[in-house]
Amino acid sequence: MSPEFIELEILRPRMEELHRNGMDFLRDIIGMDWGEEGLGAIYALENSSTHENIQIAVRCTDREKPQIPSVCDLWSVAEFYEREVYDFFGIVFTGHPDMRRLYLRNDWIGYPLRKDYDESEAINPIRMESEVPEDLQRQSEIEEDAARELFVKQTNKIFGDQYIINIGPQHPATHGVLRFRLALDGEEIRKIDVHCGYIHRGIEKLSEKLTYPQILAFTDRLDYLSAHQNRHALCMCIEKAIGLDITDRTQYIRTIMDELQRIDSHLLFLSCAAMDLGAITTFIYGFRDREKILDIFEEVTGGRLIQNYNIIGGVQADITPDFANKVKEYCKYQKEKIKEYNDVFTYNTITRKRMIGVGKISREDAISYGCTGGTGRAAGWACDVRKRHPYALYDKVDFKEILYTNGDCYDRYLVRLDEIMESIHIIEQLIDNIPDGDYKVKTKPIIRIPEGRYSASVEGSRGEFGVFIESHGDKSPYRIKFRPMGLPLVAAMHKILKGAKVADLIAIGATLDYVIPDIDR
Amino acid sequence: MLDFNTITTAIDQYLHSIMPAQAAIVTECILVALCAVLAYVAFAIVMIFMERKVCAAFQCRLGPMRVGPWGLLQVFADVFKMLIKEIISIDRSDKVLYNLAPYLVVMSSVLTFSCLPFADGLQVLDFNIGVFFIMAASSFGVLGILLAGWSSNNKYSMIGAVRSGAQMISYELSIGLCILVIVVLSGTMQISELVEAQRDGWFIFKGHIPAFIAFIIYLIAGNAETNRAPFDLPEAESELTAGFHTEYSGMHFGFFYVAEFMNLFIVAGIASTLFFGGWAPLHIAGFDMFNDIMNYIPGSIWFLGKTFFVIWLLMWVRWTFPRMRIDQVVSLEWKYLLPIGLVNLLIMTICVVMGWTF
């Protein structure tokens, strides 16, 4: 699908019109640097009821002071997407309420994803001092007390003089290096400010210099709990672009592996959610069972967390002879164990009290914030890519899309628990029918994608994972963009957290189930 | 049954025979204090080991297995590690209070510990308001926690300490009411007399329904007093990293850790004294043969057996339930446990007045 280029002036009216006509899901905003033609952005939109897709592209010829009108009043998630584009391309979105960098330090010089960006270390050395938050202003009027810095009054542009508490980047409940700043009133949260970028590796920038098979190695390291699905998406996108047909056997293997990965991720979700709420025994139970999937992964792919299994045109290695038996054995085992989780955790009164009615998000907000995956489905939004735009074998197997309506923590938790069963159901339909044939198709040693723009998306473990490639016919992409599953979830945090308590932040964070390397890429 | 009174009296007479009366009393005090602290440490080590093994059993694991047979030496290794670690001082903390806080916590815990009747005559502090003293001594532990949180100059510690204050002061009420139920039933506050009164039947049987309700409330409130799950919010590790003791290291942290374990022991010990007859053996009226056999088991075994049974109950809860939220914790106390406790006290009083007890 190629984007529709429109003039900068008519962007706002066109977007408003699209939004009115039901294009209520902003999948992604992709910042672009087209060199001579200027900077720009591509908006990927979708109609949440008809699943119709459209891409709108806009260009801005002024490279010195590029400005594009903001759309964050139409789609709430744009607030974070636009901050990301500003961070990497320097495009200022006029009308955006909070145009700060999202990932990089605020003393960073230049915009890294621009084609003319100077990478030399002299400009951006490794800074040894800690970053001073932009919003913190020290009041100098109490100069005489400057020696005792304790009494220098600090005010804050964002928070005012509220009691601020910092959570992260090293904190047990953020599941990685995410950082929140909370304004508290007693135990109640008044405001939250999210800081990302502590594990940003610049994968999109790196990819622009690497060949396609090399880029594959990165995808497993985005959301390491949907390693298979991520790589599946990239392989699918490249295969689509070069017109490669893959064998049925590959499709079966990929689908089964995707679902195993999903169970793996949901078990980890369950364990960590329990752990965050203080139920450590359930944590161990979840990990005990997840171990069995990792063993299967290890046997087939050689890796446990990072498997590097999908390749362009197939998979790295054929499945082992007793793969089917092991998977069937595992499915039987797991079905019994779900009952154990229910007994010890799901139906526990405290668990229910901690989760029911906490961290609610409505269906409209879920769509506006682009919260796909379990979060969206818990709010009643049928957002499963496997149903919306079936890929691999998902149109041939029979499975339910799990939907709940309350959108609170408990529903988000139940969605995952039910999806484990649904994934087992999918695997059981496929595992006995894996056809014979090649597990990969031979490809050319050097893969060049014909000029154009390609995108593909899969249902990752925690939402829609998308790949966008703009190729200029080279062996490496001109621009590659991964749609993160976690960024919309984090963007929605401040909406979900209204009136919550500190302890709820932990429950909400656990059930939103973001993975930081996926947010930060 | 072995009566420790004979041994203590013998030591007392021996000391008096070799030195003047005042020196003898001072020596006795030192000896008793030494024994109490040693016993405190010994029980702490047993408790830590037990917690690890019990938790491992609940979680389908083995627990420590490498250091010594069945990991028996693991706790000693950990204590040794804790002892040689540096005690870090924090910038801009209130040095005096910061260093004082762990000692306050341990002191309150040791004081309460010395009230426990381990066997007939094997009890350090025993006087006519023993139960009242236990309440007083155990409640100044919260002061140490509040000071630790306040003086650390850390927001996590501060929130943890405030939570702890709210929680412990609330649940003290329920504990008080439960103890009062037993005081009403027995008519005494002296611990040795409490145990003595249970020789022919434990209070949980004598006081039947109200005593049982009191026991359940006591278990819940006692669990909250010890800051253990599901009431471990003051140190909720997934929210506040370690709560009030975030900034403590080395043996100062060790004091908090040990005090927490020993508070569990103390709560269980008081429960077994008040409801299960302390060191009094299980007697059933009419079965003289059975009662005689029970008498052969030493009192200290009875006491420790009952105490560790209650500890095991609390550990079971600890490793099964998730953590509650602060508003839920406080409303559980003020909206449910306290009214039930008050009504229960009334029921017990009526029972005692009407003579409806066994």
Interface residues (C-beta under 8 A of the other chain):
Chain A: L150 Y163 I165 N166 H171 P172 A173 L184 E187 A274 M275 D276 L277 G278 A279 I280 T281 T282 I284 Y285 R288 V344 F345 N348 I350 T351 K353 R354 K501 V502 A503 D504 L505 I506
Chain B: C55 F58 Q59 C60 R61 R92 K155 Y156 I159 R163 A229 P230 D232 L233 A236 E237 S238 E239 L240 T241 W319 T320 F321 P322 R323 M324 R325 I326 D327 Q328
